[in-house]
Amino acid sequence: QVQRALLALTIPPEMLQAVKGRMLQAMRKGLSRQTHAQANVRMLPTYLCSTPDGTETGDLLVVELRQSHVRTLRVTLLGDGNQKPQVISKIFDMPADIMRGSGEALFDFIAQCVHQFLTGTGSPQHRLPLGFVFPFSCRQTQLDRAELISWSKGFSCSDVEGKDVVQLLQSAIRRQELHHVDVVALMNDTVGTMMTCSIGGKSCEVALVVGKGTNSCFMAEAQQVEMAEETSGRMCVNTEWGWFGDDGTLSDILTPYDQQVDQESSNPGEKRFEKLVGSLYLGEIVRNVLSALATVKALFVGSNIAVLRTKDVLKTQRVLEIIDNEEGMAKARSTLEALGLHPSEQDCSRVQQICRTVVSRAAALCAAGLAAILSHMCQSRELEQLVVNVGVDGELYHGHSRFGEILQSVTGLLAPECKATLLPSVDGTGLGAAIVTAVALRLAAQRREVDQLLAPLRLSRADLQRVQALMRQEMELGLGRETNASASVRMLPTYVCGTPDGNERGEFLALDLGGTKFRVLVVRILQNGICMASESYIIPTAVTQSTGEELFDHIIECIMDFQQKQDLMEQVLPLGFTFSFPCQQLGLDKAVLLSWTKGFSASGCVGQDVVELLREAAQRKQHLGLKVVAVVNDTVGTMMSCGYDDPKCEIGLIVGTGTNACYMEEVQNVGTVEGQQGRMCINMEWGAFGDNGCLDDIFTSFDRLVDEKTINPGKQRFEKLISGMYLGEIVRLILLALVEKRLLFRGQPCPELQTKDIFQTKFLSDIEMDGLALRQVRAILQDLELQASFEDSVLVREVCQTVSLRAAQLCAAGLAAVVEKMRENRGLAQLAVTVGVDGTLYKMHPRFSQHLQQMLQDLAPNCTVTFLQSEDGSGKGAALVAAVACR
């Protein structure tokens, strides 16, 4: 019968593995917004988003509510890694009636304790931040805002459940006229344990408390904590795992002894896991086992066993003493005799076995829960192996070494992919609460500084409406015959007066010059679609910055090479030339270069007709088979390419290395060309918007620094706020400023960041990728030789998001001016139009297009704008311009 009882209380490894799986399932349920309300493992966000880094300093108050008393502490942290905190503490016994009286009486009592404590320690008049340890289940919405879900541990104060306990304490403190004391953080003992184990250079990301009750917490990936709004970084989650099993998931391991303990408790059917593990219950489980065995005369034959039916006669502390190898048998005898029993030697031995089995089971179940947490962390961080420190506190862990040994070994067995080191907590609640408070203050101070630094880059709706109005103003100036020369937005006529209608046919050559890669294409427009062949050629930097003759000779050589490979040397095909630099077009095949951009600076080209420069180079190379029909900008090519698929496409937008837009304007509004009828595509050259100073108040110090270091300072100002060539540089300069303010990389010098263009714009796209774990962000930064902590990665991501969001919003403001002008031109209440769009920033950045479209909808609500990504606008588009012209 004793063996049967011991067997019932022993959980085999495969069942522990099943318990771990059920705990994982329960955790996921608690993390999900959809299933959270039904979850037993509540997974409550704590809004604590960082562990200490050792730089925390200051004078802090802690008040800790305990079972029978209130403890107050004053802790001074010296920024020395939190190694030698100065601590003064005092304990105030709590009258029994307080635990079951009114909520106001409880909080007034706590506030009085704080008042007495400060009076006794010489209260300073400077602000004293206070951390409140409140060891009950709360629903937190901020670090300093938490509603009590339910009382436990014998407390049942009225009018507190559902109320913000921080506010209740703060009000009570104000009633004591302690106006310099502010409650800044609330936590439970588990969170305090994790924080106090994160000192002395060790990082601790998991905590476990096994005392009267049991609970755990861990640093979860914030994006998985769906009950909180945070989406980046990590957040400490309070599992409240004591309720695990309340839905029946542990019924196959519950023994009749556990059922008896549950029925006799003050909350039957609740906190089933805690009743298997917490020290409040282990003595009771042992008592019920002994009572059952004595009833069938397997123990204590000849003794009066009525005492074993009395609740709480066997305390867990006695159980722990009986387990002890050295003095356990003697303790068993003295404990049993104190109950009026007459145990034999064999009785004492069997009682010791039962105590060991009950405590071992508690340790093994804790291990199954801990293994679930560790495996969850490992999976969510996409690691092959998780190496982590686990802070442990509570009388069961501290009171018996065997408990810790079982916890360690069973956790290793159930989560072999995780290497967990158990760290015993020293005053996890008191000192830990002070550290939580100090971390909260450090983060709040850093947040203020970061926000101050990034504030100029965060544009309000009013700012963007002003940019929209300025763009519209500059567009009107650019279209005016008298004002065109002084306008920053040049509004250049392209002489493209129609978009494709589907009747275009034939074979065309296309050239695409828009950067250091030059492409030559042959485009065949057939009844059933378009087919193309193309080849890319590199233009060396030396050529882009040499003479015009050298540049255009190189281009002709590339064309001839392509035509030979395609067997086209004998044919004279109509040619569309995409030339993506600001030009003043004097006809469809005549375009005068106004200025080089994108790093080009070939001499003898500005002010010249680029088609003529191409023809002269062809003559020098004796290549006579060129028939240039149209010279187009890549933006126009994009519009035409998308117009082939969607007749509503009347706007072209490029957001890549540079940025530009074009659209179909009423000819009567274009003062720089003759004629009144129809529409003409206008190449806005909006990259130069703001060159006249109208955007100076949008420009930040970082933008000015970027501008100064370019080859064209003071030019293309709008482009330098938006396009891929510059965003990485803006981010680099912001990161340097954050390092200088000791807000990033712990203020350590970063020589790598001093290198211009080291932080490429593609890193923004990588870092902002949806679902990209911060581990991968750290890897990207490590490739740049930047040793980033977890918090550093969060901050770098925030900087990238701020810079790319501003770029998308400014682009939207410009586009809003365009679509609103088109709507008004046509006298429509609602305009439906398609934008053909191209460029690596738009296509590759994970959020740019979404932010652009959202802001455009907001700024131009009377326009329904569809975005169509261009497939090879600069190649296919150029051919289509030529084809439309030929048609």
Backbone hydrogen bonds, N-H to C=O, Kabsch-Sander energy under -0.5 kcal/mol:
donor,donor_aa,acceptor,acceptor_aa,energy
5,A,1,Q,-2.1
6,L,2,V,-2.6
7,L,3,Q,-2.7
8,A,4,R,-2.3
9,L,5,A,-1.4
10,T,7,L,-1.2
11,I,9,L,-0.5
15,M,12,P,-0.7
16,L,12,P,-2.0
17,Q,13,P,-2.4
18,A,14,E,-1.6
19,V,15,M,-2.4
20,K,16,L,-2.5
21,G,17,Q,-2.1
22,R,18,A,-2.4
23,M,19,V,-2.5
24,L,20,K,-2.4
25,Q,21,G,-2.1
26,A,22,R,-2.6
27,M,23,M,-2.6
28,R,24,L,-2.4
29,K,25,Q,-2.0
30,G,26,A,-2.0
31,L,27,M,-1.9
32,S,28,R,-1.4
36,H,32,S,-1.5
38,Q,35,T,-1.1
39,A,35,T,-0.7
39,A,36,H,-1.3
42,R,40,N,-1.0
42,R,240,E,-0.5
43,M,239,T,-1.6
44,L,238,N,-2.7
46,T,236,C,-1.9
49,C,47,Y,-0.7
58,G,77,L,-2.1
60,L,58,G,-0.5
60,L,75,V,-2.8
61,L,129,P,-2.8
62,V,73,L,-2.4
63,V,131,G,-2.3
64,E,71,R,-3.1
65,L,63,V,-0.5
65,L,133,V,-2.3
66,R,64,E,-0.6
66,R,69,H,-2.5
70,V,92,F,-2.8
71,R,64,E,-2.6
72,T,90,K,-2.9
73,L,62,V,-2.5
74,R,88,I,-2.7
75,V,60,L,-2.8
76,T,86,Q,-2.5
77,L,58,G,-2.6
77,L,75,V,-0.6
79,G,56,E,-1.4
81,G,54,G,-2.5
82,N,54,G,-0.5
83,Q,80,D,-0.5
86,Q,76,T,-2.3
87,V,85,P,-0.6
88,I,74,R,-2.1
90,K,72,T,-2.4
92,F,70,V,-3.1
93,D,91,I,-0.5
94,M,68,S,-2.7
98,I,95,P,-1.5
99,M,95,P,-0.6
99,M,96,A,-0.8
100,R,97,D,-0.7
101,G,98,I,-1.1
103,G,158,S,-1.7
106,L,102,S,-1.8
107,F,103,G,-2.4
108,D,104,E,-2.5
109,F,105,A,-2.1
110,I,106,L,-2.1
111,A,107,F,-2.5
112,Q,108,D,-2.3
113,C,109,F,-2.0
114,V,110,I,-2.0
115,H,111,A,-2.5
116,Q,112,Q,-2.9
117,F,113,C,-2.6
118,L,114,V,-2.6
119,T,115,H,-2.3
120,G,116,Q,-2.3
121,T,117,F,-1.4
122,G,118,L,-0.6
122,G,119,T,-0.6
123,S,118,L,-0.8
128,L,180,H,-3.5
130,L,182,D,-3.1
131,G,61,L,-2.6
132,F,185,A,-2.8
133,V,63,V,-2.6
133,V,131,G,-0.6
134,F,132,F,-0.8
134,F,187,M,-2.5
136,F,134,F,-2.0
137,S,150,S,-0.6
139,R,147,E,-3.2
140,Q,45,P,-0.5
140,Q,138,C,-0.8
141,T,145,R,-2.2
142,Q,145,R,-1.5
145,R,142,Q,-1.4
147,E,139,R,-2.3
148,L,160,V,-0.5
148,L,163,K,-1.9
149,I,137,S,-3.1
150,S,137,S,-1.1
155,F,152,S,-1.9
156,S,99,M,-2.9
158,S,101,G,-2.1
160,V,157,C,-0.6
162,G,148,L,-3.0
163,K,160,V,-2.7
165,V,146,A,-2.5
165,V,163,K,-0.8
168,L,164,D,-1.9
169,L,165,V,-2.1
170,Q,166,V,-2.9
171,S,167,Q,-2.5
172,A,168,L,-1.7
173,I,169,L,-2.5
174,R,170,Q,-2.2
175,R,171,S,-2.0
176,Q,172,A,-0.9
177,E,174,R,-2.0
178,L,173,I,-2.0
179,H,177,E,-1.2
181,V,178,L,-1.6
182,D,128,L,-2.0
182,D,180,H,-0.6
184,V,130,L,-2.2
184,V,182,D,-0.7
185,A,130,L,-1.3
186,L,143,L,-2.2
187,M,132,F,-2.3
192,G,188,N,-1.8
193,T,189,D,-2.1
194,M,190,T,-2.0
195,M,191,V,-2.2
196,T,192,G,-2.5
197,C,193,T,-1.4
198,S,195,M,-1.4
200,G,81,G,-2.2
202,K,199,I,-0.9
205,E,389,N,-1.3
206,V,389,N,-1.0
207,A,217,C,-2.6
208,L,391,G,-2.6
209,V,215,N,-2.8
210,V,208,L,-0.5
210,V,393,D,-2.8
211,G,213,G,-2.2
215,N,209,V,-1.8
217,C,207,A,-2.0
218,F,237,V,-1.5
219,M,205,E,-2.2
220,A,218,F,-0.9
220,A,235,M,-2.9
222,A,233,G,-2.7
224,Q,221,E,-2.2
225,V,221,E,-0.6
225,V,222,A,-1.3
226,E,31,L,-1.4
226,E,224,Q,-1.7
228,A,225,V,-1.8
235,M,220,A,-2.5
236,C,48,L,-2.8
237,V,218,F,-3.0
238,N,44,L,-2.9
239,T,216,S,-2.0
239,T,237,V,-0.8
240,E,216,S,-0.7
243,W,240,E,-1.3
244,F,241,W,-1.8
246,D,243,W,-2.3
248,G,245,G,-2.0
250,L,245,G,-0.6
251,S,248,G,-1.7
253,I,250,L,-2.0
254,L,250,L,-0.9
259,Q,255,T,-2.2
260,Q,256,P,-2.1
261,V,257,Y,-2.1
262,D,258,D,-2.6
263,Q,259,Q,-2.5
264,E,260,Q,-1.9
265,S,261,V,-0.6
265,S,262,D,-1.0
270,E,267,N,-1.9
273,F,242,G,-0.8
273,F,244,F,-1.1
274,E,242,G,-1.9
275,K,271,K,-1.7
276,L,273,F,-1.4
277,V,273,F,-0.9
277,V,274,E,-0.5
278,G,274,E,-3.5
279,S,211,G,-3.7
280,L,212,K,-1.6
281,Y,278,G,-1.9
282,L,278,G,-1.1
283,G,279,S,-0.6
285,I,281,Y,-2.3
286,V,282,L,-2.4
287,R,283,G,-2.3
288,N,284,E,-2.3
289,V,285,I,-2.1
290,L,286,V,-2.7
291,S,287,R,-2.6
292,A,288,N,-2.2
293,L,289,V,-2.5
294,A,290,L,-2.7
295,T,291,S,-2.1
296,V,292,A,-1.1
297,K,294,A,-1.6
298,A,293,L,-3.1
299,L,293,L,-0.7
303,S,300,F,-2.1
305,I,303,S,-0.9
308,L,305,I,-1.6
309,R,306,A,-2.1
310,T,307,V,-1.9
311,K,309,R,-0.5
313,V,310,T,-1.2
315,K,313,V,-0.6
318,R,315,K,-0.7
319,V,315,K,-1.6
320,L,316,T,-2.5
321,E,317,Q,-1.7
322,I,318,R,-2.4
323,I,319,V,-1.5
324,D,320,L,-0.8
324,D,321,E,-0.5
328,G,324,D,-1.3
331,K,327,E,-2.4
332,A,328,G,-2.6
333,R,329,M,-2.4
334,S,330,A,-2.7
335,T,331,K,-2.6
336,L,332,A,-2.6
337,E,333,R,-2.8
338,A,334,S,-1.9
339,L,335,T,-0.7
339,L,336,L,-0.7
340,G,337,E,-2.0
341,L,336,L,-2.1
348,C,344,S,-2.2
349,S,345,E,-2.1
350,R,346,Q,-2.7
351,V,347,D,-2.8
352,Q,348,C,-2.1
353,Q,349,S,-2.0
354,I,350,R,-2.5
355,C,351,V,-2.6
356,R,352,Q,-2.5
357,T,353,Q,-2.4
358,V,354,I,-2.4
359,V,355,C,-2.3
360,S,356,R,-2.9
361,R,357,T,-2.4
362,A,358,V,-1.8
363,A,359,V,-2.3
364,A,360,S,-2.6
365,L,361,R,-2.6
366,C,362,A,-2.2
367,A,363,A,-2.2
368,A,364,A,-2.0
369,G,365,L,-2.1
370,L,366,C,-2.9
371,A,367,A,-3.0
372,A,368,A,-1.7
373,I,369,G,-1.9
374,L,370,L,-2.6
375,S,371,A,-2.6
376,H,372,A,-2.3
377,M,373,I,-2.4
378,C,374,L,-2.5
379,Q,375,S,-2.6
380,S,376,H,-2.9
381,R,377,M,-1.7
382,E,379,Q,-1.4
383,L,378,C,-2.5
386,L,417,E,-1.8
387,V,385,Q,-0.5
388,V,386,L,-0.5
388,V,419,K,-2.4
390,V,421,T,-3.2
391,G,206,V,-2.9
391,G,389,N,-0.5
392,V,423,L,-2.6
393,D,208,L,-2.3
396,L,210,V,-1.7
397,Y,210,V,-0.9
398,H,394,G,-2.6
399,G,395,E,-2.5
400,H,396,L,-0.8
403,F,400,H,-0.8
404,G,400,H,-1.0
405,E,401,S,-2.1
406,I,402,R,-2.4
407,L,403,F,-2.6
408,Q,404,G,-2.4
409,S,405,E,-2.6
410,V,406,I,-2.8
411,T,407,L,-1.7
412,G,408,Q,-2.0
413,L,409,S,-1.8
414,L,410,V,-2.4
415,A,411,T,-2.3
418,C,415,A,-2.1
419,K,386,L,-3.7
420,A,418,C,-0.8
421,T,388,V,-2.2
422,L,420,A,-0.5
423,L,390,V,-3.5
425,S,392,V,-2.9
427,D,425,S,-0.7
431,L,427,D,-1.2
432,G,427,D,-1.2
433,A,429,T,-1.4
434,A,430,G,-1.7
435,I,431,L,-2.3
436,V,432,G,-2.7
437,T,433,A,-2.4
438,A,434,A,-2.5
439,V,435,I,-3.0
440,A,436,V,-2.5
441,L,437,T,-2.2
442,R,438,A,-2.6
443,L,439,V,-3.0
444,A,440,A,-2.3
445,A,441,L,-2.6
446,Q,442,R,-2.6
447,R,443,L,-3.0
448,R,444,A,-2.2
449,E,445,A,-2.0
450,V,446,Q,-3.1
451,D,447,R,-3.0
452,Q,448,R,-2.1
453,L,449,E,-2.2
454,L,450,V,-2.7
455,A,451,D,-1.7
457,L,454,L,-1.8
458,R,454,L,-0.7
458,R,455,A,-1.5
459,L,457,L,-0.9
464,L,460,S,-2.0
465,Q,461,R,-2.4
466,R,462,A,-1.9
467,V,463,D,-2.1
468,Q,464,L,-2.4
469,A,465,Q,-2.3
470,L,466,R,-2.6
471,M,467,V,-2.6
472,R,468,Q,-2.2
473,Q,469,A,-2.2
474,E,470,L,-2.6
475,M,471,M,-2.4
476,E,472,R,-2.1
477,L,473,Q,-2.0
478,G,474,E,-2.5
479,L,475,M,-1.9
480,G,476,E,-1.2
484,N,480,G,-1.7
486,S,483,T,-0.9
487,A,483,T,-0.7
487,A,484,N,-1.2
490,R,488,S,-0.8
491,M,684,M,-1.6
492,L,683,N,-2.8
494,T,681,C,-1.8
497,C,495,Y,-0.8
506,G,525,I,-2.0
508,F,523,V,-2.6
509,L,574,P,-2.6
510,A,521,L,-2.3
511,L,576,G,-2.3
512,D,519,R,-2.3
513,L,578,T,-3.1
514,G,512,D,-0.6
514,G,517,K,-0.8
515,G,517,K,-0.5
518,F,537,Y,-3.4
519,R,512,D,-2.1
520,V,535,E,-2.2
521,L,510,A,-2.8
522,V,533,A,-2.5
523,V,508,F,-3.4
524,R,531,C,-3.1
525,I,506,G,-3.2
525,I,523,V,-0.6
526,L,524,R,-0.7
526,L,529,G,-3.1
529,G,526,L,-1.3
531,C,524,R,-2.3
533,A,522,V,-1.9
535,E,520,V,-2.0
537,Y,518,F,-3.3
539,I,516,T,-3.2
543,V,540,P,-1.0
544,T,540,P,-1.9
545,Q,541,T,-1.4
546,S,543,V,-1.5
548,G,603,S,-2.2
551,L,547,T,-2.1
552,F,548,G,-2.8
553,D,549,E,-2.4
554,H,550,E,-1.9
555,I,551,L,-1.8
556,I,552,F,-2.3
557,E,553,D,-2.3
558,C,554,H,-1.9
559,I,555,I,-2.1
560,M,556,I,-2.7
561,D,557,E,-2.1
562,F,558,C,-2.2
563,Q,559,I,-2.8
564,Q,560,M,-2.3
565,K,561,D,-2.1
566,Q,562,F,-2.1
567,D,564,Q,-1.1
568,L,563,Q,-3.3
569,M,563,Q,-0.6
571,Q,568,L,-1.1
573,L,571,Q,-0.7
575,L,627,K,-2.5
576,G,509,L,-2.3
577,F,630,A,-3.1
578,T,511,L,-3.4
578,T,576,G,-0.7
579,F,577,F,-0.8
579,F,632,V,-3.4
580,S,513,L,-2.7
580,S,578,T,-0.5
581,F,579,F,-1.7
584,Q,592,V,-3.1
585,Q,493,P,-0.6
585,Q,583,C,-0.7
586,L,590,K,-2.7
587,G,590,K,-1.3
590,K,587,G,-1.4
592,V,584,Q,-3.0
593,L,591,A,-0.5
593,L,608,Q,-2.5
594,L,582,P,-3.1
595,S,582,P,-1.1
600,F,597,T,-1.9
601,S,544,T,-2.5
602,A,544,T,-0.8
603,S,546,S,-2.7
605,C,602,A,-0.6
607,G,593,L,-3.5
608,Q,605,C,-2.5
610,V,591,A,-2.7
610,V,608,Q,-0.6
613,L,609,D,-2.1
614,L,610,V,-1.9
615,R,611,V,-2.4
616,E,612,E,-2.8
617,A,613,L,-1.8
618,A,614,L,-2.0
619,Q,615,R,-2.1
620,R,616,E,-2.4
621,K,617,A,-1.9
622,Q,619,Q,-1.4
623,H,618,A,-3.5
624,L,622,Q,-0.7
627,K,573,L,-0.7
627,K,625,G,-0.5
629,V,575,L,-2.5
629,V,627,K,-0.6
630,A,575,L,-1.6
631,V,588,L,-3.0
632,V,577,F,-3.3
632,V,630,A,-0.5
637,G,633,N,-2.4
638,T,634,D,-2.2
639,M,635,T,-2.1
640,M,636,V,-2.6
641,S,637,G,-2.7
642,C,638,T,-2.3
643,G,639,M,-2.1
644,Y,640,M,-1.3
645,D,641,S,-0.5
645,D,642,C,-0.8
646,D,642,C,-2.2
649,C,646,D,-2.3
650,E,648,K,-0.9
650,E,834,T,-1.4
651,I,834,T,-1.0
652,G,662,C,-2.5
653,L,836,G,-2.6
654,I,660,N,-2.8
655,V,838,D,-2.6
656,G,658,G,-2.9
660,N,654,I,-1.7
662,C,652,G,-2.3
663,Y,682,I,-1.3
664,M,650,E,-1.6
665,E,663,Y,-0.7
665,E,680,M,-2.8
667,V,678,G,-2.6
668,Q,676,Q,-0.6
669,N,666,E,-1.9
670,V,667,V,-1.7
671,G,479,L,-1.9
671,G,669,N,-1.2
673,V,670,V,-1.5
680,M,665,E,-2.7
681,C,496,V,-2.9
682,I,663,Y,-3.1
683,N,492,L,-3.1
683,N,681,C,-0.6
684,M,661,A,-2.1
684,M,682,I,-0.9
685,E,661,A,-0.6
688,A,685,E,-1.5
689,F,686,W,-1.8
691,D,688,A,-2.5
693,G,690,G,-2.2
696,D,693,G,-1.6
698,I,695,L,-1.8
699,F,695,L,-1.5
704,R,700,T,-2.1
705,L,701,S,-1.9
706,V,702,F,-2.3
707,D,703,D,-2.7
708,E,704,R,-2.5
709,K,705,L,-1.3
709,K,706,V,-0.5
710,T,707,D,-1.5
715,K,712,N,-2.1
718,F,687,G,-0.9
718,F,689,F,-1.0
719,E,687,G,-2.1
720,K,716,Q,-1.7
721,L,718,F,-1.5
722,I,718,F,-0.8
722,I,719,E,-0.8
723,S,719,E,-2.8
724,G,656,G,-3.6
725,M,657,T,-1.6
726,Y,723,S,-1.9
727,L,723,S,-1.4
728,G,724,G,-0.5
730,I,726,Y,-2.1
731,V,727,L,-2.4
732,R,728,G,-2.4
733,L,729,E,-2.2
734,I,730,I,-2.0
735,L,731,V,-2.8
736,L,732,R,-2.1
737,A,733,L,-1.8
738,L,734,I,-2.3
739,V,735,L,-2.3
740,E,736,L,-2.4
741,K,737,A,-1.6
742,R,739,V,-1.8
743,L,738,L,-3.1
744,L,738,L,-0.8
747,G,744,L,-2.5
748,Q,745,F,-2.5
753,L,750,C,-1.1
754,Q,750,C,-0.5
754,Q,751,P,-1.3
755,T,752,E,-1.3
756,K,754,Q,-0.5
758,I,755,T,-1.7
760,Q,758,I,-1.1
763,F,760,Q,-1.5
764,L,760,Q,-0.6
764,L,761,T,-1.0
765,S,761,T,-1.3
766,D,762,K,-2.3
767,I,763,F,-3.1
768,E,764,L,-2.2
769,M,766,D,-1.1
772,L,769,M,-2.0
773,A,771,G,-0.6
776,Q,773,A,-1.0
777,V,773,A,-1.4
778,R,774,L,-2.7
779,A,775,R,-1.7
780,I,776,Q,-2.1
781,L,777,V,-2.2
782,Q,778,R,-2.7
783,D,779,A,-1.8
784,L,780,I,-0.7
784,L,781,L,-0.7
785,E,782,Q,-2.1
786,L,781,L,-2.5
787,Q,785,E,-0.6
788,A,786,L,-1.3
793,S,789,S,-2.0
794,V,790,F,-1.7
795,L,791,E,-2.1
796,V,792,D,-2.9
797,R,793,S,-2.2
798,E,794,V,-2.0
799,V,795,L,-2.3
800,C,796,V,-2.4
801,Q,797,R,-2.7
802,T,798,E,-2.3
803,V,799,V,-2.3
804,S,800,C,-2.6
805,L,801,Q,-2.3
806,R,802,T,-2.0
807,A,803,V,-1.9
808,A,804,S,-2.3
809,Q,805,L,-2.6
810,L,806,R,-2.7
811,C,807,A,-2.2
812,A,808,A,-2.1
813,A,809,Q,-2.2
814,G,810,L,-2.1
815,L,811,C,-2.4
816,A,812,A,-2.6
817,A,813,A,-1.5
818,V,814,G,-1.4
819,V,815,L,-2.7
820,E,816,A,-2.2
821,K,817,A,-1.7
822,M,818,V,-2.3
823,R,819,V,-2.4
824,E,820,E,-2.3
825,N,821,K,-2.9
826,R,822,M,-1.7
827,G,824,E,-1.3
828,L,823,R,-2.2
831,L,862,N,-1.9
833,V,831,L,-0.5
833,V,864,T,-2.2
834,T,648,K,-2.0
835,V,866,T,-3.3
836,G,651,I,-3.1
836,G,834,T,-0.6
837,V,868,L,-2.5
838,D,653,L,-2.3
841,L,655,V,-0.6
842,Y,655,V,-2.0
843,K,839,G,-2.4
844,M,840,T,-3.4
845,H,840,T,-0.6
845,H,841,L,-1.6
849,S,845,H,-0.5
851,H,847,R,-2.7
852,L,848,F,-2.7
853,Q,849,S,-2.6
854,Q,850,Q,-2.4
855,M,851,H,-2.3
856,L,852,L,-2.3
857,Q,853,Q,-2.1
858,D,854,Q,-1.6
859,L,855,M,-2.5
860,A,856,L,-2.5
863,C,860,A,-1.7
864,T,831,L,-3.5
865,V,863,C,-0.8
866,T,833,V,-2.4
866,T,864,T,-0.5
868,L,835,V,-3.0
870,S,837,V,-3.2
872,D,870,S,-0.9
876,K,872,D,-1.8
877,G,872,D,-0.8
877,G,873,G,-1.0
879,A,875,G,-1.8
880,L,876,K,-2.3
881,V,877,G,-2.2
882,A,878,A,-2.1
883,A,879,A,-2.6
884,V,880,L,-3.1
885,A,881,V,-2.4
886,C,882,A,-2.5
887,R,883,A,-2.4
